[in-house]
Amino acid sequence: MNIDLTDTTSSRINAELVKARRSLGSPAMGMVLTLVIVTDEGNHYDALKAASGASKEHPSRILVVVRRFGRSPRDRAQHRLDAEVRVGSDAREAGSGETVILRLHGELASHAHSVVLPLLLPDAPVVVWWPEDAPVNASEDPLGKLAQRRITDSAATEDPVGALGLRASTYAPGDTDLSWTRITPWRSMLAASLDQKQTPIDSAVVEGEEYNPSSELLALWLAERLRIPVERRISEGPGITGVRLETAEGQICLDRANGALAELAVPGQPDRHVALQRRSTAELLAEELRRLDPDEAYAEAVRFGINKISGPDPAHPTPAAPAPAPAESATVGDQEPPSPSEPTEKPAAAKPAAARSKSRSNPANSKKATK
């Protein structure tokens, strides 16, 4: 059932939702959370499609906030709320739950939180997702303040690695990034391989595309957890292509050249193939909705990265930064400090974008990188 409302209010939208449920014979609500998607007209279809796919695992009320500030003074003077309500499994892209597309015109676009607040499910968690153009500080955004969980995606920005540094400097409990979600299978497989081969790790290498934030996060996670130097090498992709852990008994290698099937090599054991398929946005979103508490592993990884910029935290000492590396690679967490006559080099995984771009051969070719 699709209901179009023009120049409406939040109370009228709520009334139409109740009427639609009753007409479908389902007066009770079986939804577990409210998912608020903040996007624009050009990207709302893909975002809604991903959210609808995730709602099959997590039935939810999906509120899509589309801001239309208007280009001309006349358009900006038109303060209006238009809505499209979709209820029922037969509704187009409705998913499992209820979907409301909110189009905010004029000055109302700057007060989206006042429109969204009356439409939140009572006594249910709230998750806000910015597919693109996330605010500088998600936890201080008016919509972000309504949520227990705030999801961004560094890979969808013009400067993915620079966006990681921004997320690190503004992190608050409840923040997460889909670039972090993309490395969950890698982290699981590497942790399982270390359980099988319990030997000290001397160093590590992470191979991936140049402007891939997931590669940077994986390198930071390894450096923070193992307290070893981690070298970041550039490859052709797609996404992360390999991780190599150096041990006294040999090299533990997890290599994925085609973006689907990986080969795991552990010293003293036969090589075997493991599935590391690149996942869709709907699958990534569904994973993030499974837990609504702060992701401590992500917090420690990004804090490790910001410590590399602002200096070590006395409560969480980190290894010293390495000497400058060649342009095609960078090292994170090296324990060998630079000589006193040389300035300390910031690691590539936590460098600001401006500093990183100077070491690239063609910074004009900066591109979005998805794993």
ROLO-26946 format. One record per residue (C-alpha): z, y, x; residue in one letter. Coordinates in steps of 0.2 Angstrom, whole numbers, plus 5000, padded with zeros to 4 digits. Layout:
N
((Z, Y, X), 'A')
...
// end
This chain:
371
((5000, 5000, 5000), 'M')
((4995, 5017, 5007), 'N')
((5001, 5033, 5000), 'I')
((4994, 5050, 5006), 'D')
((5006, 5065, 5004), 'L')
((5000, 5083, 5008), 'T')
((5011, 5098, 5011), 'D')
((5026, 5087, 5008), 'T')
((5045, 5085, 5013), 'T')
((5056, 5072, 5021), 'S')
((5065, 5069, 5005), 'S')
((5049, 5066, 4995), 'R')
((5043, 5054, 5009), 'I')
((5060, 5044, 5007), 'N')
((5057, 5043, 4988), 'A')
((5040, 5036, 4990), 'E')
((5046, 5023, 5002), 'L')
((5059, 5017, 4990), 'V')
((5046, 5017, 4976), 'K')
((5034, 5007, 4986), 'A')
((5047, 4994, 4990), 'R')
((5051, 4992, 4972), 'R')
((5033, 4990, 4967), 'S')
((5031, 4977, 4980), 'L')
((5046, 4968, 4973), 'G')
((5057, 4970, 4989), 'S')
((5070, 4982, 4986), 'P')
((5081, 4976, 5001), 'A')
((5076, 4982, 5018), 'M')
((5075, 4969, 5032), 'G')
((5071, 4981, 5046), 'M')
((5082, 4981, 5062), 'V')
((5078, 4998, 5070), 'L')
((5068, 5014, 5069), 'T')
((5054, 5016, 5081), 'L')
((5049, 5034, 5083), 'V')
((5032, 5037, 5092), 'I')
((5028, 5054, 5099), 'V')
((5010, 5056, 5102), 'T')
((4994, 5066, 5098), 'D')
((4979, 5064, 5086), 'E')
((4968, 5056, 5099), 'G')
((4981, 5043, 5105), 'N')
((4990, 5039, 5089), 'H')
((4979, 5024, 5084), 'Y')
((4982, 5014, 5100), 'D')
((5000, 5018, 5100), 'A')
((5002, 5013, 5082), 'L')
((4992, 4997, 5085), 'K')
((5004, 4992, 5099), 'A')
((5020, 4996, 5089), 'A')
((5013, 4986, 5074), 'S')
((5011, 4971, 5085), 'G')
((5029, 4973, 5092), 'A')
((5035, 4974, 5074), 'S')
((5031, 4956, 5071), 'K')
((5045, 4952, 5082), 'E')
((5056, 4967, 5078), 'H')
((5053, 4972, 5060), 'P')
((5056, 4991, 5060), 'S')
((5052, 5007, 5052), 'R')
((5039, 5016, 5063), 'I')
((5038, 5035, 5062), 'L')
((5023, 5042, 5071), 'V')
((5025, 5060, 5075), 'V')
((5008, 5069, 5078), 'V')
((5010, 5087, 5082), 'R')
((4997, 5100, 5078), 'R')
((5001, 5116, 5085), 'F')
((4984, 5124, 5081), 'G')
((4973, 5134, 5092), 'R')
((4970, 5150, 5082), 'S')
((4984, 5162, 5075), 'P')
((4979, 5157, 5058), 'R')
((4981, 5138, 5061), 'D')
((4998, 5141, 5070), 'R')
((5004, 5151, 5054), 'A')
((5001, 5136, 5043), 'Q')
((5018, 5127, 5043), 'H')
((5015, 5111, 5034), 'R')
((5020, 5093, 5034), 'L')
((5007, 5080, 5029), 'D')
((5011, 5061, 5029), 'A')
((5003, 5044, 5027), 'E')
((5015, 5030, 5021), 'V')
((5010, 5012, 5024), 'R')
((5021, 4998, 5016), 'V')
((5017, 4980, 5015), 'G')
((5009, 4967, 5026), 'S')
((4992, 4970, 5017), 'D')
((4992, 4989, 5022), 'A')
((4981, 4994, 5036), 'R')
((4990, 4992, 5053), 'E')
((5007, 4992, 5044), 'A')
((5015, 4978, 5054), 'G')
((5031, 4970, 5048), 'S')
((5040, 4984, 5040), 'G')
((5036, 5002, 5035), 'E')
((5025, 5015, 5044), 'T')
((5025, 5033, 5041), 'V')
((5012, 5045, 5050), 'I')
((5019, 5062, 5051), 'L')
((5007, 5076, 5055), 'R')
((5016, 5092, 5059), 'L')
((5007, 5108, 5058), 'H')
((5011, 5126, 5065), 'G')
((5028, 5130, 5070), 'E')
((5035, 5114, 5061), 'L')
((5028, 5105, 5076), 'A')
((5042, 5112, 5087), 'S')
((5055, 5106, 5076), 'H')
((5050, 5087, 5074), 'A')
((5068, 5081, 5075), 'H')
((5073, 5090, 5059), 'S')
((5059, 5081, 5050), 'V')
((5062, 5064, 5058), 'V')
((5081, 5064, 5056), 'L')
((5081, 5061, 5036), 'P')
((5069, 5047, 5038), 'L')
((5079, 5036, 5051), 'L')
((5086, 5020, 5044), 'L')
((5104, 5021, 5040), 'P')
((5116, 5012, 5053), 'D')
((5101, 5006, 5063), 'A')
((5097, 5009, 5081), 'P')
((5084, 5022, 5086), 'V')
((5071, 5020, 5099), 'V')
((5059, 5034, 5104), 'V')
((5043, 5030, 5113), 'W')
((5031, 5043, 5122), 'W')
((5015, 5034, 5126), 'P')
((5009, 5049, 5135), 'E')
((5015, 5067, 5139), 'D')
((5033, 5063, 5140), 'A')
((5045, 5077, 5141), 'P')
((5052, 5082, 5158), 'V')
((5070, 5076, 5153), 'N')
((5068, 5063, 5139), 'A')
((5087, 5062, 5136), 'S')
((5088, 5081, 5133), 'E')
((5073, 5081, 5122), 'D')
((5078, 5085, 5103), 'P')
((5070, 5068, 5098), 'L')
((5077, 5059, 5113), 'G')
((5095, 5064, 5108), 'K')
((5093, 5054, 5092), 'L')
((5089, 5038, 5101), 'A')
((5099, 5024, 5110), 'Q')
((5083, 5020, 5120), 'R')
((5070, 5031, 5127), 'R')
((5053, 5023, 5133), 'I')
((5041, 5032, 5144), 'T')
((5026, 5026, 5154), 'D')
((5023, 5033, 5171), 'S')
((5006, 5024, 5172), 'A')
((4999, 5035, 5158), 'A')
((5002, 5051, 5168), 'T')
((4990, 5060, 5180), 'E')
((5001, 5057, 5194), 'D')
((5010, 5041, 5191), 'P')
((5020, 5040, 5207), 'V')
((5026, 5058, 5205), 'G')
((5031, 5054, 5188), 'A')
((5042, 5040, 5195), 'L')
((5051, 5053, 5205), 'G')
((5054, 5064, 5190), 'L')
((5061, 5050, 5180), 'R')
((5073, 5046, 5194), 'A')
((5079, 5064, 5195), 'S')
((5082, 5065, 5176), 'T')
((5088, 5047, 5173), 'Y')
((5101, 5044, 5159), 'A')
((5108, 5028, 5152), 'P')
((5095, 5022, 5139), 'G')
((5080, 5028, 5149), 'D')
((5067, 5015, 5153), 'T')
((5048, 5015, 5158), 'D')
((5034, 5003, 5154), 'L')
((5030, 5003, 5172), 'S')
((5046, 4994, 5175), 'W')
((5043, 4982, 5161), 'T')
((5027, 4976, 5168), 'R')
((5036, 4969, 5184), 'I')
((5048, 4958, 5174), 'T')
((5037, 4942, 5177), 'P')
((5036, 4946, 5196), 'W')
((5055, 4949, 5197), 'R')
((5059, 4933, 5188), 'S')
((5047, 4923, 5199), 'M')
((5053, 4930, 5215), 'L')
((5071, 4927, 5210), 'A')
((5067, 4909, 5205), 'A')
((5059, 4906, 5222), 'S')
((5074, 4913, 5232), 'L')
((5085, 4901, 5222), 'D')
((5074, 4887, 5228), 'Q')
((5074, 4893, 5246), 'K')
((5091, 4900, 5250), 'Q')
((5088, 4908, 5267), 'T')
((5090, 4926, 5273), 'P')
((5076, 4938, 5270), 'I')
((5071, 4949, 5285), 'D')
((5057, 4960, 5277), 'S')
((5045, 4961, 5263), 'A')
((5028, 4967, 5259), 'V')
((5022, 4973, 5242), 'V')
((5003, 4974, 5239), 'E')
((4995, 4984, 5225), 'G')
((4984, 4998, 5219), 'E')
((4987, 5015, 5228), 'E')
((4993, 5024, 5213), 'Y')
((5002, 5010, 5204), 'N')
((5020, 5015, 5199), 'P')
((5024, 4996, 5196), 'S')
((5021, 4992, 5214), 'S')
((5032, 5006, 5219), 'E')
((5046, 5000, 5207), 'L')
((5045, 4983, 5213), 'L')
((5046, 4988, 5232), 'A')
((5061, 4999, 5227), 'L')
((5069, 4984, 5218), 'W')
((5067, 4973, 5233), 'L')
((5074, 4985, 5245), 'A')
((5089, 4989, 5234), 'E')
((5093, 4971, 5230), 'R')
((5090, 4963, 5247), 'L')
((5094, 4978, 5258), 'R')
((5079, 4975, 5269), 'I')
((5064, 4986, 5274), 'P')
((5049, 4984, 5262), 'V')
((5032, 4989, 5267), 'E')
((5020, 4995, 5253), 'R')
((5002, 4990, 5256), 'R')
((4987, 4997, 5247), 'I')
((4975, 4984, 5239), 'S')
((4960, 4985, 5227), 'E')
((4971, 4978, 5212), 'G')
((4971, 4975, 5198), 'P')
((4989, 4981, 5198), 'G')
((5001, 4971, 5209), 'I')
((4991, 4958, 5219), 'T')
((5005, 4950, 5230), 'G')
((5022, 4950, 5237), 'V')
((5027, 4942, 5254), 'R')
((5045, 4939, 5260), 'L')
((5047, 4935, 5278), 'E')
((5061, 4922, 5282), 'T')
((5066, 4913, 5298), 'A')
((5058, 4897, 5290), 'E')
((5042, 4905, 5286), 'G')
((5034, 4916, 5273), 'Q')
((5037, 4916, 5254), 'I')
((5021, 4922, 5246), 'C')
((5017, 4926, 5228), 'L')
((4999, 4931, 5228), 'D')
((4989, 4936, 5212), 'R')
((4971, 4941, 5216), 'A')
((4963, 4940, 5199), 'N')
((4977, 4948, 5187), 'G')
((4980, 4932, 5178), 'A')
((4985, 4917, 5189), 'L')
((4996, 4918, 5204), 'A')
((4999, 4906, 5218), 'E')
((5017, 4903, 5225), 'L')
((5019, 4897, 5242), 'A')
((5037, 4892, 5248), 'V')
((5040, 4885, 5265), 'P')
((5044, 4866, 5264), 'G')
((5037, 4865, 5247), 'Q')
((5019, 4862, 5240), 'P')
((5010, 4877, 5234), 'D')
((5009, 4879, 5215), 'R')
((5000, 4890, 5202), 'H')
((5010, 4901, 5191), 'V')
((5005, 4911, 5176), 'A')
((5006, 4930, 5179), 'L')
((4995, 4937, 5165), 'Q')
((4994, 4956, 5163), 'R')
((5002, 4959, 5147), 'R')
((4997, 4970, 5132), 'S')
((5006, 4986, 5127), 'T')
((5012, 4977, 5112), 'A')
((5020, 4963, 5122), 'E')
((5028, 4976, 5134), 'L')
((5035, 4986, 5119), 'L')
((5042, 4970, 5111), 'A')
((5051, 4966, 5127), 'E')
((5059, 4983, 5128), 'E')
((5065, 4982, 5110), 'L')
((5074, 4965, 5113), 'R')
((5088, 4975, 5122), 'R')
((5095, 4992, 5117), 'L')
((5109, 4993, 5130), 'D')
((5106, 5003, 5147), 'P')
((5095, 4993, 5159), 'D')
((5106, 4993, 5174), 'E')
((5093, 4985, 5186), 'A')
((5081, 4999, 5182), 'Y')
((5095, 5012, 5184), 'A')
((5099, 5005, 5202), 'E')
((5081, 5004, 5207), 'A')
((5077, 5022, 5202), 'V')
((5093, 5029, 5209), 'R')
((5089, 5020, 5226), 'F')
((5073, 5030, 5225), 'G')
((5081, 5047, 5222), 'I')
((5093, 5043, 5236), 'N')
((5079, 5042, 5248), 'K')
((5074, 5060, 5243), 'I')
((5091, 5068, 5242), 'S')
((5101, 5058, 5254), 'G')
((5112, 5042, 5253), 'P')
((5125, 5040, 5240), 'D')
((5142, 5037, 5249), 'P')
((5147, 5025, 5235), 'A')
((5130, 5016, 5237), 'H')
((5125, 5017, 5255), 'P')
((5107, 5013, 5258), 'T')
((5097, 5009, 5274), 'P')
((5090, 5023, 5284), 'A')
((5072, 5029, 5281), 'A')
((5058, 5023, 5293), 'P')
((5047, 5032, 5305), 'A')
((5030, 5038, 5298), 'P')
((5019, 5024, 5293), 'A')
((5000, 5023, 5294), 'P')
((4990, 5030, 5279), 'A')
((4986, 5014, 5272), 'E')
((5004, 5008, 5271), 'S')
((5022, 5014, 5268), 'A')
((5039, 5006, 5271), 'T')
((5055, 5007, 5260), 'V')
((5072, 5004, 5265), 'G')
((5069, 5001, 5284), 'D')
((5085, 4999, 5293), 'Q')
((5079, 5006, 5310), 'E')
((5083, 5025, 5310), 'P')
((5070, 5037, 5317), 'P')
((5073, 5046, 5334), 'S')
((5084, 5062, 5333), 'P')
((5068, 5072, 5339), 'S')
((5058, 5066, 5324), 'E')
((5060, 5072, 5306), 'P')
((5066, 5059, 5294), 'T')
((5051, 5053, 5284), 'E')
((5053, 5050, 5265), 'K')
((5048, 5033, 5259), 'P')
((5031, 5032, 5249), 'A')
((5040, 5024, 5234), 'A')
((5050, 5039, 5231), 'A')
((5040, 5054, 5238), 'K')
((5035, 5068, 5227), 'P')
((5017, 5068, 5223), 'A')
((5012, 5083, 5233), 'A')
((5019, 5075, 5249), 'A')
((5010, 5058, 5245), 'R')
((4993, 5066, 5242), 'S')
((4992, 5074, 5259), 'K')
((4992, 5057, 5267), 'S')
((4978, 5050, 5256), 'R')
((4960, 5052, 5262), 'S')
((4954, 5058, 5245), 'N')
((4967, 5065, 5234), 'P')
((4954, 5071, 5222), 'A')
((4952, 5053, 5217), 'N')
((4969, 5051, 5210), 'S')
((4968, 5040, 5195), 'K')
((4980, 5032, 5182), 'K')
((4985, 5014, 5188), 'A')
((4991, 5001, 5176), 'T')
((4997, 4985, 5182), 'K')
// end
